[in-house]
Amino acid sequence: MILIDRNALQKKDFEFEKMKKLLFLSFFVLASFTTMAQTLPYRSYAEFNGDMGAYLKYNFEDRGNLYQGKTIGDLLKDVELTPIGYSAGLAEAKADGQTYVLELYIVFKRKKDGEFNSLRDEYLTVYIEEPWFLWSELKPYYDIYTGKKWTQQDYEVIKDKKIKVVLYQYT
């Protein structure tokens, strides 16, 4: 004969119900945070009182999920600032020996004249979806059009690439 302890069974049922409630509550909190990030409203540059970094971080990193799968052109239409140029993050594929552009740094302000400085400049890092640029295809445009002034050609070269992730000043 098997003896069943009713108190032990009730205690286990009670613990199981507590765990279900805790799991549901955790899921609800996580879903709320995810929804909140998706619904952050756009804020104009004027609202940031000239703080370019705060403007770029809030509108394009914190709300970055809104740009996933969209083009760089779509992103740039929403930016109230004119970029001054871009720089490329390169990676070499071992299989084919080609060098690919996996990310672009769209620069809005340089702390010092000259080369791009990832520690000092104001920029957005845009990781792009495949197909990536071949560096050999981008390099001629990159050499001609990058400088202190953003040109329509800069825009034309990068506008159609799809966005994977947008981050503010991150290398």
Residue, then its C-alpha position, 0 to 999 in steps of 0.5 A: m500500500i502506498l501512502i500519500d501525504r496530502n500536505a506534501l501534495q498541496k505544498k507542491d501544487f502551491e509551489f508550482e502555482k507560485m512558479k507559474k505566476l512568477l514566470f508569467l510576471s517575468f515574461f510580462v515585465l520583459a515584454s513591457f520593456t521590449t514594447m516600450a523600446q519599440t514605441l519611443p517617440y522621435r525627439s527633435y534635435a532642438e529638444f536636446n539643446g545642441d547635445m548631438g551625442a544625446y540626440l543620436k543615441y536616443n533617436f537612432e540607438d535607443r530606437g534602433n529596432l525601428y531601422q532594422g531591415k530598412t535602408i541607410g537612406d531611410l535612416l538618413k532621411d530621419v536625421e536632422l543633421t548633415p553627416i560630414g562623411y563616413s568611414a568603413g569597418l572592414a573584414e577579410a573573408k578567409a574563404d575567398g580572400q576578399t575584403y568586405v565592408l560590414e559596418l559604416y561609421i556615419v560621421f556628424k562631427r569631428k573633434k579634430d580635423g583629419e582622420f576619423n577618430s572613433l574615441r572622439d568623433e560623433y557618429l553612428t555605427v551602422y552594421i549592414e545586412e548581407p550582401w555586404f560591400l566588397w571593399s574593392e567596389l566601395k574604395p574608389y567612391y570612398d577615396i573620391y567623396t569622403g572629406k569634410k563635406w557630405t556630398q550627394q555622391d556619398y549618399e548615393v553610394i551607401k543609401d540602399k544597404k539594409i541595416k542590421v543594427v544601429l549604434y551610437q559611437y560604438t566600435 
